[in-house]
Amino acid sequence: MRKELLQGLSEEQIKKVESCESSEEILALAKSEGIELSDDQLEAVTGGYCGNSTCRCSSCGSKNIKHKVKQLPNNAEVHIWTCQDCGTSW
């Protein structure tokens, strides 16, 4: 992850982020640490915004994408796209 996206985090938090193996782990870590992600950070973690009909799965190239909005306790919204063919989420 680009260093500018880690601004505002402690060294300990940065190490935790760097040890995460998926965007889901990073989102869970942010929630457990009480960190509110900026739009840029959220897009970087989740693989970027994909809100149009030309969206394709980065793993298999499918356009069979499902969109879901998850409300976080701090009222922030997380947009999650899932490929219905291979199961990849971002």
PDB file of N, CA, C and O in Angstrom:
ATOM      1  N   MET A   1       0.850  -1.175   0.000  1.00  0.00           N
ATOM      2  CA  MET A   1       0.000   0.000   0.000  1.00  0.00           C
ATOM      3  C   MET A   1       0.888   1.226   0.000  1.00  0.00           C
ATOM      4  O   MET A   1       1.917   1.250   0.674  1.00  0.00           O
ATOM      5  N   ARG A   2       0.502   2.243  -0.747  1.00  0.00           N
ATOM      6  CA  ARG A   2       1.297   3.453  -0.828  1.00  0.00           C
ATOM      7  C   ARG A   2       1.393   4.108   0.544  1.00  0.00           C
ATOM      8  O   ARG A   2       0.423   4.136   1.301  1.00  0.00           O
ATOM      9  N   LYS A   3       2.576   4.635   0.853  1.00  0.00           N
ATOM     10  CA  LYS A   3       2.830   5.229   2.168  1.00  0.00           C
ATOM     11  C   LYS A   3       1.883   6.374   2.497  1.00  0.00           C
ATOM     12  O   LYS A   3       1.475   6.516   3.650  1.00  0.00           O
ATOM     13  N   GLU A   4       1.514   7.213   1.489  1.00  0.00           N
ATOM     14  CA  GLU A   4       0.624   8.334   1.781  1.00  0.00           C
ATOM     15  C   GLU A   4      -0.749   7.870   2.261  1.00  0.00           C
ATOM     16  O   GLU A   4      -1.464   8.624   2.921  1.00  0.00           O
ATOM     17  N   LEU A   5      -1.119   6.639   1.932  1.00  0.00           N
ATOM     18  CA  LEU A   5      -2.398   6.109   2.389  1.00  0.00           C
ATOM     19  C   LEU A   5      -2.335   5.631   3.835  1.00  0.00           C
ATOM     20  O   LEU A   5      -3.365   5.341   4.442  1.00  0.00           O
ATOM     21  N   LEU A   6      -1.128   5.550   4.383  1.00  0.00           N
ATOM     22  CA  LEU A   6      -0.945   5.121   5.768  1.00  0.00           C
ATOM     23  C   LEU A   6      -0.761   6.302   6.709  1.00  0.00           C
ATOM     24  O   LEU A   6      -0.564   6.113   7.909  1.00  0.00           O
ATOM     25  N   GLN A   7      -0.823   7.522   6.175  1.00  0.00           N
ATOM     26  CA  GLN A   7      -0.645   8.713   6.999  1.00  0.00           C
ATOM     27  C   GLN A   7      -1.682   8.739   8.107  1.00  0.00           C
ATOM     28  O   GLN A   7      -2.840   8.375   7.903  1.00  0.00           O
ATOM     29  N   GLY A   8      -1.252   9.173   9.282  1.00  0.00           N
ATOM     30  CA  GLY A   8      -2.149   9.269  10.421  1.00  0.00           C
ATOM     31  C   GLY A   8      -2.187   8.008  11.259  1.00  0.00           C
ATOM     32  O   GLY A   8      -2.800   7.992  12.327  1.00  0.00           O
ATOM     33  N   LEU A   9      -1.538   6.947  10.791  1.00  0.00           N
ATOM     34  CA  LEU A   9      -1.488   5.702  11.556  1.00  0.00           C
ATOM     35  C   LEU A   9      -0.198   5.637  12.361  1.00  0.00           C
ATOM     36  O   LEU A   9       0.832   6.169  11.946  1.00  0.00           O
ATOM     37  N   SER A  10      -0.262   4.984  13.510  1.00  0.00           N
ATOM     38  CA  SER A  10       0.943   4.780  14.308  1.00  0.00           C
ATOM     39  C   SER A  10       1.810   3.715  13.640  1.00  0.00           C
ATOM     40  O   SER A  10       1.344   2.971  12.776  1.00  0.00           O
ATOM     41  N   GLU A  11       3.059   3.653  14.046  1.00  0.00           N
ATOM     42  CA  GLU A  11       3.963   2.615  13.505  1.00  0.00           C
ATOM     43  C   GLU A  11       3.410   1.220  13.777  1.00  0.00           C
ATOM     44  O   GLU A  11       3.507   0.331  12.931  1.00  0.00           O
ATOM     45  N   GLU A  12       2.834   1.035  14.952  1.00  0.00           N
ATOM     46  CA  GLU A  12       2.257  -0.264  15.308  1.00  0.00           C
ATOM     47  C   GLU A  12       1.081  -0.602  14.379  1.00  0.00           C
ATOM     48  O   GLU A  12       0.952  -1.738  13.922  1.00  0.00           O
ATOM     49  N   GLN A  13       0.225   0.394  14.105  1.00  0.00           N
ATOM     50  CA  GLN A  13      -0.914   0.175  13.210  1.00  0.00           C
ATOM     51  C   GLN A  13      -0.448  -0.118  11.788  1.00  0.00           C
ATOM     52  O   GLN A  13      -1.026  -0.965  11.107  1.00  0.00           O
ATOM     53  N   ILE A  14       0.592   0.575  11.340  1.00  0.00           N
ATOM     54  CA  ILE A  14       1.133   0.331   9.995  1.00  0.00           C
ATOM     55  C   ILE A  14       1.636  -1.100   9.878  1.00  0.00           C
ATOM     56  O   ILE A  14       1.396  -1.764   8.869  1.00  0.00           O
ATOM     57  N   LYS A  15       2.332  -1.576  10.904  1.00  0.00           N
ATOM     58  CA  LYS A  15       2.820  -2.963  10.893  1.00  0.00           C
ATOM     59  C   LYS A  15       1.656  -3.953  10.826  1.00  0.00           C
ATOM     60  O   LYS A  15       1.727  -4.961  10.123  1.00  0.00           O
ATOM     61  N   LYS A  16       0.581  -3.653  11.566  1.00  0.00           N
ATOM     62  CA  LYS A  16      -0.590  -4.522  11.535  1.00  0.00           C
ATOM     63  C   LYS A  16      -1.216  -4.536  10.136  1.00  0.00           C
ATOM     64  O   LYS A  16      -1.585  -5.595   9.628  1.00  0.00           O
ATOM     65  N   VAL A  17      -1.332  -3.355   9.517  1.00  0.00           N
ATOM     66  CA  VAL A  17      -1.902  -3.270   8.165  1.00  0.00           C
ATOM     67  C   VAL A  17      -1.050  -4.075   7.197  1.00  0.00           C
ATOM     68  O   VAL A  17      -1.573  -4.831   6.379  1.00  0.00           O
ATOM     69  N   GLU A  18       0.260  -3.911   7.294  1.00  0.00           N
ATOM     70  CA  GLU A  18       1.164  -4.607   6.372  1.00  0.00           C
ATOM     71  C   GLU A  18       1.138  -6.115   6.552  1.00  0.00           C
ATOM     72  O   GLU A  18       1.503  -6.850   5.634  1.00  0.00           O
ATOM     73  N   SER A  19       0.709  -6.595   7.731  1.00  0.00           N
ATOM     74  CA  SER A  19       0.638  -8.044   7.951  1.00  0.00           C
ATOM     75  C   SER A  19      -0.679  -8.641   7.470  1.00  0.00           C
ATOM     76  O   SER A  19      -0.814  -9.862   7.397  1.00  0.00           O
ATOM     77  N   CYS A  20      -1.647  -7.795   7.142  1.00  0.00           N
ATOM     78  CA  CYS A  20      -2.934  -8.293   6.652  1.00  0.00           C
ATOM     79  C   CYS A  20      -2.761  -8.924   5.272  1.00  0.00           C
ATOM     80  O   CYS A  20      -1.960  -8.463   4.459  1.00  0.00           O
ATOM     81  N   GLU A  21      -3.522  -9.980   5.026  1.00  0.00           N
ATOM     82  CA  GLU A  21      -3.423 -10.700   3.762  1.00  0.00           C
ATOM     83  C   GLU A  21      -4.583 -10.426   2.817  1.00  0.00           C
ATOM     84  O   GLU A  21      -4.581 -10.912   1.686  1.00  0.00           O
ATOM     85  N   SER A  22      -5.579  -9.652   3.259  1.00  0.00           N
ATOM     86  CA  SER A  22      -6.720  -9.362   2.385  1.00  0.00           C
ATOM     87  C   SER A  22      -7.318  -8.012   2.758  1.00  0.00           C
ATOM     88  O   SER A  22      -7.072  -7.478   3.839  1.00  0.00           O
ATOM     89  N   SER A  23      -8.112  -7.477   1.833  1.00  0.00           N
ATOM     90  CA  SER A  23      -8.788  -6.214   2.126  1.00  0.00           C
ATOM     91  C   SER A  23      -9.775  -6.395   3.274  1.00  0.00           C
ATOM     92  O   SER A  23      -9.989  -5.467   4.055  1.00  0.00           O
ATOM     93  N   GLU A  24     -10.375  -7.572   3.386  1.00  0.00           N
ATOM     94  CA  GLU A  24     -11.307  -7.831   4.478  1.00  0.00           C
ATOM     95  C   GLU A  24     -10.596  -7.742   5.824  1.00  0.00           C
ATOM     96  O   GLU A  24     -11.157  -7.215   6.785  1.00  0.00           O
ATOM     97  N   GLU A  25      -9.359  -8.256   5.905  1.00  0.00           N
ATOM     98  CA  GLU A  25      -8.586  -8.166   7.146  1.00  0.00           C
ATOM     99  C   GLU A  25      -8.246  -6.715   7.479  1.00  0.00           C
ATOM    100  O   GLU A  25      -8.275  -6.323   8.645  1.00  0.00           O
ATOM    101  N   ILE A  26      -7.924  -5.921   6.464  1.00  0.00           N
ATOM    102  CA  ILE A  26      -7.607  -4.511   6.694  1.00  0.00           C
ATOM    103  C   ILE A  26      -8.841  -3.770   7.186  1.00  0.00           C
ATOM    104  O   ILE A  26      -8.751  -2.973   8.120  1.00  0.00           O
ATOM    105  N   LEU A  27      -9.993  -4.023   6.570  1.00  0.00           N
ATOM    106  CA  LEU A  27     -11.223  -3.374   7.011  1.00  0.00           C
ATOM    107  C   LEU A  27     -11.575  -3.771   8.443  1.00  0.00           C
ATOM    108  O   LEU A  27     -11.995  -2.927   9.234  1.00  0.00           O
ATOM    109  N   ALA A  28     -11.408  -5.042   8.776  1.00  0.00           N
ATOM    110  CA  ALA A  28     -11.681  -5.506  10.143  1.00  0.00           C
ATOM    111  C   ALA A  28     -10.714  -4.860  11.134  1.00  0.00           C
ATOM    112  O   ALA A  28     -11.111  -4.477  12.234  1.00  0.00           O
ATOM    113  N   LEU A  29      -9.452  -4.742  10.745  1.00  0.00           N
ATOM    114  CA  LEU A  29      -8.462  -4.084  11.600  1.00  0.00           C
ATOM    115  C   LEU A  29      -8.834  -2.628  11.836  1.00  0.00           C
ATOM    116  O   LEU A  29      -8.784  -2.152  12.970  1.00  0.00           O
ATOM    117  N   ALA A  30      -9.205  -1.921  10.782  1.00  0.00           N
ATOM    118  CA  ALA A  30      -9.595  -0.516  10.917  1.00  0.00           C
ATOM    119  C   ALA A  30     -10.763  -0.391  11.885  1.00  0.00           C
ATOM    120  O   ALA A  30     -10.777   0.495  12.740  1.00  0.00           O
ATOM    121  N   LYS A  31     -11.734  -1.274  11.750  1.00  0.00           N
ATOM    122  CA  LYS A  31     -12.893  -1.239  12.642  1.00  0.00           C
ATOM    123  C   LYS A  31     -12.479  -1.501  14.086  1.00  0.00           C
ATOM    124  O   LYS A  31     -12.915  -0.793  14.994  1.00  0.00           O
ATOM    125  N   SER A  32     -11.644  -2.507  14.302  1.00  0.00           N
ATOM    126  CA  SER A  32     -11.236  -2.849  15.671  1.00  0.00           C
ATOM    127  C   SER A  32     -10.363  -1.764  16.308  1.00  0.00           C
ATOM    128  O   SER A  32     -10.355  -1.608  17.529  1.00  0.00           O
ATOM    129  N   GLU A  33      -9.633  -1.019  15.482  1.00  0.00           N
ATOM    130  CA  GLU A  33      -8.769   0.053  15.981  1.00  0.00           C
ATOM    131  C   GLU A  33      -9.513   1.388  16.061  1.00  0.00           C
ATOM    132  O   GLU A  33      -8.956   2.378  16.535  1.00  0.00           O
ATOM    133  N   GLY A  34     -10.768   1.422  15.599  1.00  0.00           N
ATOM    134  CA  GLY A  34     -11.539   2.661  15.613  1.00  0.00           C
ATOM    135  C   GLY A  34     -11.040   3.680  14.602  1.00  0.00           C
ATOM    136  O   GLY A  34     -11.168   4.886  14.814  1.00  0.00           O
ATOM    137  N   ILE A  35     -10.467   3.192  13.492  1.00  0.00           N
ATOM    138  CA  ILE A  35      -9.911   4.068  12.465  1.00  0.00           C
ATOM    139  C   ILE A  35     -10.950   4.306  11.391  1.00  0.00           C
ATOM    140  O   ILE A  35     -11.510   3.361  10.835  1.00  0.00           O
ATOM    141  N   GLU A  36     -11.207   5.572  11.100  1.00  0.00           N
ATOM    142  CA  GLU A  36     -12.114   5.914  10.003  1.00  0.00           C
ATOM    143  C   GLU A  36     -11.275   6.142   8.762  1.00  0.00           C
ATOM    144  O   GLU A  36     -10.429   7.036   8.739  1.00  0.00           O
ATOM    145  N   LEU A  37     -11.497   5.351   7.738  1.00  0.00           N
ATOM    146  CA  LEU A  37     -10.733   5.452   6.503  1.00  0.00           C
ATOM    147  C   LEU A  37     -11.259   6.577   5.624  1.00  0.00           C
ATOM    148  O   LEU A  37     -12.468   6.769   5.499  1.00  0.00           O
ATOM    149  N   SER A  38     -10.337   7.319   5.016  1.00  0.00           N
ATOM    150  CA  SER A  38     -10.731   8.338   4.040  1.00  0.00           C
ATOM    151  C   SER A  38     -11.223   7.629   2.779  1.00  0.00           C
ATOM    152  O   SER A  38     -11.025   6.424   2.622  1.00  0.00           O
ATOM    153  N   ASP A  39     -11.857   8.373   1.890  1.00  0.00           N
ATOM    154  CA  ASP A  39     -12.307   7.773   0.632  1.00  0.00           C
ATOM    155  C   ASP A  39     -11.144   7.181  -0.148  1.00  0.00           C
ATOM    156  O   ASP A  39     -11.262   6.086  -0.699  1.00  0.00           O
ATOM    157  N   ASP A  40     -10.004   7.902  -0.200  1.00  0.00           N
ATOM    158  CA  ASP A  40      -8.833   7.393  -0.920  1.00  0.00           C
ATOM    159  C   ASP A  40      -8.309   6.119  -0.285  1.00  0.00           C
ATOM    160  O   ASP A  40      -7.960   5.171  -0.989  1.00  0.00           O
ATOM    161  N   GLN A  41      -8.250   6.086   1.054  1.00  0.00           N
ATOM    162  CA  GLN A  41      -7.772   4.884   1.739  1.00  0.00           C
ATOM    163  C   GLN A  41      -8.727   3.724   1.498  1.00  0.00           C
ATOM    164  O   GLN A  41      -8.294   2.602   1.237  1.00  0.00           O
ATOM    165  N   LEU A  42     -10.011   3.990   1.583  1.00  0.00           N
ATOM    166  CA  LEU A  42     -11.001   2.938   1.383  1.00  0.00           C
ATOM    167  C   LEU A  42     -10.921   2.368  -0.026  1.00  0.00           C
ATOM    168  O   LEU A  42     -10.975   1.151  -0.205  1.00  0.00           O
ATOM    169  N   GLU A  43     -10.794   3.229  -1.025  1.00  0.00           N
ATOM    170  CA  GLU A  43     -10.671   2.758  -2.402  1.00  0.00           C
ATOM    171  C   GLU A  43      -9.403   1.948  -2.594  1.00  0.00           C
ATOM    172  O   GLU A  43      -9.411   0.945  -3.308  1.00  0.00           O
ATOM    173  N   ALA A  44      -8.297   2.375  -1.958  1.00  0.00           N
ATOM    174  CA  ALA A  44      -7.037   1.632  -2.086  1.00  0.00           C
ATOM    175  C   ALA A  44      -7.151   0.251  -1.454  1.00  0.00           C
ATOM    176  O   ALA A  44      -6.641  -0.730  -1.995  1.00  0.00           O
ATOM    177  N   VAL A  45      -7.821   0.178  -0.310  1.00  0.00           N
ATOM    178  CA  VAL A  45      -7.969  -1.093   0.400  1.00  0.00           C
ATOM    179  C   VAL A  45      -8.884  -2.048  -0.348  1.00  0.00           C
ATOM    180  O   VAL A  45      -8.613  -3.245  -0.434  1.00  0.00           O
ATOM    181  N   THR A  46      -9.967  -1.511  -0.885  1.00  0.00           N
ATOM    182  CA  THR A  46     -10.963  -2.387  -1.494  1.00  0.00           C
ATOM    183  C   THR A  46     -10.744  -2.627  -2.973  1.00  0.00           C
ATOM    184  O   THR A  46     -11.502  -3.373  -3.592  1.00  0.00           O
ATOM    185  N   GLY A  47      -9.726  -2.014  -3.554  1.00  0.00           N
ATOM    186  CA  GLY A  47      -9.428  -2.250  -4.957  1.00  0.00           C
ATOM    187  C   GLY A  47      -9.987  -1.204  -5.885  1.00  0.00           C
ATOM    188  O   GLY A  47      -9.903  -1.349  -7.105  1.00  0.00           O
ATOM    189  N   GLY A  48     -10.549  -0.165  -5.338  1.00  0.00           N
ATOM    190  CA  GLY A  48     -11.018   0.930  -6.162  1.00  0.00           C
ATOM    191  C   GLY A  48     -12.513   0.919  -6.394  1.00  0.00           C
ATOM    192  O   GLY A  48     -13.185  -0.091  -6.185  1.00  0.00           O
ATOM    193  N   TYR A  49     -13.012   2.035  -6.821  1.00  0.00           N
ATOM    194  CA  TYR A  49     -14.437   2.188  -7.077  1.00  0.00           C
ATOM    195  C   TYR A  49     -14.819   1.486  -8.369  1.00  0.00           C
ATOM    196  O   TYR A  49     -14.093   1.535  -9.362  1.00  0.00           O
ATOM    197  N   CYS A  50     -15.937   0.853  -8.337  1.00  0.00           N
ATOM    198  CA  CYS A  50     -16.429   0.161  -9.528  1.00  0.00           C
ATOM    199  C   CYS A  50     -17.933   0.267  -9.549  1.00  0.00           C
ATOM    200  O   CYS A  50     -18.628  -0.672  -9.159  1.00  0.00           O
ATOM    201  N   GLY A  51     -18.445   1.390  -9.995  1.00  0.00           N
ATOM    202  CA  GLY A  51     -19.876   1.601  -9.940  1.00  0.00           C
ATOM    203  C   GLY A  51     -20.527   1.774 -11.295  1.00  0.00           C
ATOM    204  O   GLY A  51     -21.532   2.475 -11.407  1.00  0.00           O
ATOM    205  N   ASN A  52     -19.981   1.155 -12.323  1.00  0.00           N
ATOM    206  CA  ASN A  52     -20.612   1.309 -13.630  1.00  0.00           C
ATOM    207  C   ASN A  52     -20.677  -0.024 -14.361  1.00  0.00           C
ATOM    208  O   ASN A  52     -20.120  -1.021 -13.902  1.00  0.00           O
ATOM    209  N   SER A  53     -21.349  -0.036 -15.483  1.00  0.00           N
ATOM    210  CA  SER A  53     -21.597  -1.284 -16.206  1.00  0.00           C
ATOM    211  C   SER A  53     -20.350  -1.862 -16.879  1.00  0.00           C
ATOM    212  O   SER A  53     -20.383  -2.996 -17.357  1.00  0.00           O
ATOM    213  N   THR A  54     -19.256  -1.103 -16.924  1.00  0.00           N
ATOM    214  CA  THR A  54     -18.034  -1.623 -17.544  1.00  0.00           C
ATOM    215  C   THR A  54     -17.127  -2.300 -16.522  1.00  0.00           C
ATOM    216  O   THR A  54     -16.027  -2.741 -16.855  1.00  0.00           O
ATOM    217  N   CYS A  55     -17.585  -2.380 -15.297  1.00  0.00           N
ATOM    218  CA  CYS A  55     -16.796  -3.000 -14.228  1.00  0.00           C
ATOM    219  C   CYS A  55     -16.563  -4.478 -14.538  1.00  0.00           C
ATOM    220  O   CYS A  55     -17.475  -5.201 -14.939  1.00  0.00           O
ATOM    221  N   ARG A  56     -15.332  -4.897 -14.343  1.00  0.00           N
ATOM    222  CA  ARG A  56     -14.971  -6.303 -14.537  1.00  0.00           C
ATOM    223  C   ARG A  56     -14.182  -6.800 -13.339  1.00  0.00           C
ATOM    224  O   ARG A  56     -13.470  -6.034 -12.691  1.00  0.00           O
ATOM    225  N   CYS A  57     -14.310  -8.054 -13.058  1.00  0.00           N
ATOM    226  CA  CYS A  57     -13.532  -8.689 -11.992  1.00  0.00           C
ATOM    227  C   CYS A  57     -12.058  -8.701 -12.395  1.00  0.00           C
ATOM    228  O   CYS A  57     -11.705  -9.086 -13.510  1.00  0.00           O
ATOM    229  N   SER A  58     -11.211  -8.273 -11.469  1.00  0.00           N
ATOM    230  CA  SER A  58      -9.782  -8.262 -11.770  1.00  0.00           C
ATOM    231  C   SER A  58      -9.180  -9.662 -11.795  1.00  0.00           C
ATOM    232  O   SER A  58      -8.090  -9.861 -12.331  1.00  0.00           O
ATOM    233  N   SER A  59      -9.884 -10.628 -11.218  1.00  0.00           N
ATOM    234  CA  SER A  59      -9.367 -12.002 -11.204  1.00  0.00           C
ATOM    235  C   SER A  59      -9.738 -12.791 -12.451  1.00  0.00           C
ATOM    236  O   SER A  59      -8.892 -13.458 -13.046  1.00  0.00           O
ATOM    237  N   CYS A  60     -11.024 -12.713 -12.848  1.00  0.00           N
ATOM    238  CA  CYS A  60     -11.467 -13.559 -13.969  1.00  0.00           C
ATOM    239  C   CYS A  60     -12.004 -12.773 -15.163  1.00  0.00           C
ATOM    240  O   CYS A  60     -12.255 -13.351 -16.221  1.00  0.00           O
ATOM    241  N   GLY A  61     -12.185 -11.445 -15.001  1.00  0.00           N
ATOM    242  CA  GLY A  61     -12.660 -10.624 -16.105  1.00  0.00           C
ATOM    243  C   GLY A  61     -14.168 -10.608 -16.296  1.00  0.00           C
ATOM    244  O   GLY A  61     -14.661  -9.962 -17.220  1.00  0.00           O
ATOM    245  N   SER A  62     -14.907 -11.302 -15.447  1.00  0.00           N
ATOM    246  CA  SER A  62     -16.360 -11.373 -15.569  1.00  0.00           C
ATOM    247  C   SER A  62     -17.014 -10.017 -15.302  1.00  0.00           C
ATOM    248  O   SER A  62     -16.510  -9.211 -14.519  1.00  0.00           O
ATOM    249  N   LYS A  63     -18.150  -9.783 -15.971  1.00  0.00           N
ATOM    250  CA  LYS A  63     -18.967  -8.604 -15.685  1.00  0.00           C
ATOM    251  C   LYS A  63     -20.129  -8.950 -14.750  1.00  0.00           C
ATOM    252  O   LYS A  63     -20.963  -8.095 -14.454  1.00  0.00           O
ATOM    253  N   ASN A  64     -20.183 -10.188 -14.292  1.00  0.00           N
ATOM    254  CA  ASN A  64     -21.252 -10.666 -13.420  1.00  0.00           C
ATOM    255  C   ASN A  64     -20.928 -10.251 -11.979  1.00  0.00           C
ATOM    256  O   ASN A  64     -20.495 -11.066 -11.165  1.00  0.00           O
ATOM    257  N   ILE A  65     -21.152  -8.954 -11.685  1.00  0.00           N
ATOM    258  CA  ILE A  65     -20.725  -8.351 -10.426  1.00  0.00           C
ATOM    259  C   ILE A  65     -21.944  -7.980  -9.589  1.00  0.00           C
ATOM    260  O   ILE A  65     -22.936  -7.472 -10.113  1.00  0.00           O
ATOM    261  N   LYS A  66     -21.864  -8.235  -8.287  1.00  0.00           N
ATOM    262  CA  LYS A  66     -22.922  -7.847  -7.361  1.00  0.00           C
ATOM    263  C   LYS A  66     -22.374  -6.770  -6.430  1.00  0.00           C
ATOM    264  O   LYS A  66     -21.260  -6.896  -5.921  1.00  0.00           O
ATOM    265  N   HIS A  67     -23.148  -5.719  -6.206  1.00  0.00           N
ATOM    266  CA  HIS A  67     -22.745  -4.602  -5.360  1.00  0.00           C
ATOM    267  C   HIS A  67     -23.538  -4.632  -4.057  1.00  0.00           C
ATOM    268  O   HIS A  67     -24.739  -4.902  -4.054  1.00  0.00           O
ATOM    269  N   LYS A  68     -22.844  -4.349  -2.938  1.00  0.00           N
ATOM    270  CA  LYS A  68     -23.493  -4.304  -1.633  1.00  0.00           C
ATOM    271  C   LYS A  68     -22.908  -3.125  -0.869  1.00  0.00           C
ATOM    272  O   LYS A  68     -21.714  -2.847  -0.982  1.00  0.00           O
ATOM    273  N   VAL A  69     -23.731  -2.431  -0.095  1.00  0.00           N
ATOM    274  CA  VAL A  69     -23.274  -1.338   0.761  1.00  0.00           C
ATOM    275  C   VAL A  69     -23.413  -1.795   2.205  1.00  0.00           C
ATOM    276  O   VAL A  69     -24.477  -2.242   2.632  1.00  0.00           O
ATOM    277  N   LYS A  70     -22.311  -1.674   2.953  1.00  0.00           N
ATOM    278  CA  LYS A  70     -22.318  -2.060   4.360  1.00  0.00           C
ATOM    279  C   LYS A  70     -22.156  -0.800   5.202  1.00  0.00           C
ATOM    280  O   LYS A  70     -21.253  -0.001   4.955  1.00  0.00           O
ATOM    281  N   GLN A  71     -23.014  -0.619   6.183  1.00  0.00           N
ATOM    282  CA  GLN A  71     -22.957   0.538   7.073  1.00  0.00           C
ATOM    283  C   GLN A  71     -22.080   0.185   8.267  1.00  0.00           C
ATOM    284  O   GLN A  71     -22.331  -0.808   8.950  1.00  0.00           O
ATOM    285  N   LEU A  72     -21.054   0.989   8.521  1.00  0.00           N
ATOM    286  CA  LEU A  72     -20.177   0.777   9.661  1.00  0.00           C
ATOM    287  C   LEU A  72     -20.736   1.489  10.891  1.00  0.00           C
ATOM    288  O   LEU A  72     -21.579   2.377  10.755  1.00  0.00           O
ATOM    289  N   PRO A  73     -20.283   1.116  12.087  1.00  0.00           N
ATOM    290  CA  PRO A  73     -20.796   1.751  13.304  1.00  0.00           C
ATOM    291  C   PRO A  73     -20.607   3.277  13.332  1.00  0.00           C
ATOM    292  O   PRO A  73     -21.381   3.979  13.983  1.00  0.00           O
ATOM    293  N   ASN A  74     -19.597   3.789  12.638  1.00  0.00           N
ATOM    294  CA  ASN A  74     -19.356   5.240  12.626  1.00  0.00           C
ATOM    295  C   ASN A  74     -20.147   5.927  11.513  1.00  0.00           C
ATOM    296  O   ASN A  74     -19.869   7.076  11.169  1.00  0.00           O
ATOM    297  N   ASN A  75     -21.136   5.222  10.948  1.00  0.00           N
ATOM    298  CA  ASN A  75     -22.001   5.714   9.873  1.00  0.00           C
ATOM    299  C   ASN A  75     -21.316   5.826   8.518  1.00  0.00           C
ATOM    300  O   ASN A  75     -21.933   6.295   7.561  1.00  0.00           O
ATOM    301  N   ALA A  76     -20.072   5.413   8.412  1.00  0.00           N
ATOM    302  CA  ALA A  76     -19.407   5.370   7.109  1.00  0.00           C
ATOM    303  C   ALA A  76     -19.969   4.183   6.326  1.00  0.00           C
ATOM    304  O   ALA A  76     -20.401   3.187   6.905  1.00  0.00           O
ATOM    305  N   GLU A  77     -19.954   4.310   5.021  1.00  0.00           N
ATOM    306  CA  GLU A  77     -20.432   3.228   4.165  1.00  0.00           C
ATOM    307  C   GLU A  77     -19.251   2.552   3.489  1.00  0.00           C
ATOM    308  O   GLU A  77     -18.311   3.212   3.046  1.00  0.00           O
ATOM    309  N   VAL A  78     -19.308   1.248   3.415  1.00  0.00           N
ATOM    310  CA  VAL A  78     -18.313   0.474   2.684  1.00  0.00           C
ATOM    311  C   VAL A  78     -19.034  -0.152   1.498  1.00  0.00           C
ATOM    312  O   VAL A  78     -20.035  -0.850   1.661  1.00  0.00           O
ATOM    313  N   HIS A  79     -18.516   0.106   0.312  1.00  0.00           N
ATOM    314  CA  HIS A  79     -19.089  -0.480  -0.897  1.00  0.00           C
ATOM    315  C   HIS A  79     -18.298  -1.734  -1.235  1.00  0.00           C
ATOM    316  O   HIS A  79     -17.071  -1.696  -1.334  1.00  0.00           O
ATOM    317  N   ILE A  80     -18.990  -2.821  -1.409  1.00  0.00           N
ATOM    318  CA  ILE A  80     -18.344  -4.108  -1.671  1.00  0.00           C
ATOM    319  C   ILE A  80     -18.913  -4.675  -2.971  1.00  0.00           C
ATOM    320  O   ILE A  80     -20.127  -4.799  -3.140  1.00  0.00           O
ATOM    321  N   TRP A  81     -18.011  -5.012  -3.871  1.00  0.00           N
ATOM    322  CA  TRP A  81     -18.395  -5.667  -5.115  1.00  0.00           C
ATOM    323  C   TRP A  81     -17.898  -7.091  -5.058  1.00  0.00           C
ATOM    324  O   TRP A  81     -16.780  -7.345  -4.610  1.00  0.00           O
ATOM    325  N   THR A  82     -18.720  -8.027  -5.511  1.00  0.00           N
ATOM    326  CA  THR A  82     -18.351  -9.443  -5.500  1.00  0.00           C
ATOM    327  C   THR A  82     -18.630 -10.031  -6.872  1.00  0.00           C
ATOM    328  O   THR A  82     -19.715  -9.856  -7.426  1.00  0.00           O
ATOM    329  N   CYS A  83     -17.644 -10.726  -7.414  1.00  0.00           N
ATOM    330  CA  CYS A  83     -17.821 -11.429  -8.676  1.00  0.00           C
ATOM    331  C   CYS A  83     -18.646 -12.680  -8.415  1.00  0.00           C
ATOM    332  O   CYS A  83     -18.283 -13.521  -7.593  1.00  0.00           O
ATOM    333  N   GLN A  84     -19.752 -12.788  -9.122  1.00  0.00           N
ATOM    334  CA  GLN A  84     -20.640 -13.924  -8.940  1.00  0.00           C
ATOM    335  C   GLN A  84     -20.107 -15.190  -9.621  1.00  0.00           C
ATOM    336  O   GLN A  84     -20.634 -16.281  -9.407  1.00  0.00           O
ATOM    337  N   ASP A  85     -19.057 -15.040 -10.444  1.00  0.00           N
ATOM    338  CA  ASP A  85     -18.487 -16.198 -11.120  1.00  0.00           C
ATOM    339  C   ASP A  85     -17.346 -16.838 -10.347  1.00  0.00           C
ATOM    340  O   ASP A  85     -17.276 -18.063 -10.248  1.00  0.00           O
ATOM    341  N   CYS A  86     -16.438 -16.012  -9.789  1.00  0.00           N
ATOM    342  CA  CYS A  86     -15.277 -16.598  -9.096  1.00  0.00           C
ATOM    343  C   CYS A  86     -15.242 -16.290  -7.602  1.00  0.00           C
ATOM    344  O   CYS A  86     -14.449 -16.880  -6.869  1.00  0.00           O
ATOM    345  N   GLY A  87     -16.103 -15.363  -7.140  1.00  0.00           N
ATOM    346  CA  GLY A  87     -16.176 -15.077  -5.712  1.00  0.00           C
ATOM    347  C   GLY A  87     -15.238 -14.002  -5.204  1.00  0.00           C
ATOM    348  O   GLY A  87     -15.253 -13.695  -4.012  1.00  0.00           O
ATOM    349  N   THR A  88     -14.419 -13.418  -6.074  1.00  0.00           N
ATOM    350  CA  THR A  88     -13.505 -12.363  -5.654  1.00  0.00           C
ATOM    351  C   THR A  88     -14.296 -11.142  -5.201  1.00  0.00           C
ATOM    352  O   THR A  88     -15.261 -10.745  -5.855  1.00  0.00           O
ATOM    353  N   SER A  89     -13.887 -10.543  -4.080  1.00  0.00           N
ATOM    354  CA  SER A  89     -14.542  -9.322  -3.566  1.00  0.00           C
ATOM    355  C   SER A  89     -13.538  -8.195  -3.512  1.00  0.00           C
ATOM    356  O   SER A  89     -12.351  -8.419  -3.280  1.00  0.00           O
ATOM    357  N   TRP A  90     -14.016  -6.979  -3.727  1.00  0.00           N
ATOM    358  CA  TRP A  90     -13.215  -5.782  -3.571  1.00  0.00           C
ATOM    359  C   TRP A  90     -14.073  -4.634  -3.145  1.00  0.00           C
ATOM    360  O   TRP A  90     -13.572  -3.525  -2.959  1.00  0.00           O
TER     361      TRP A  90
END
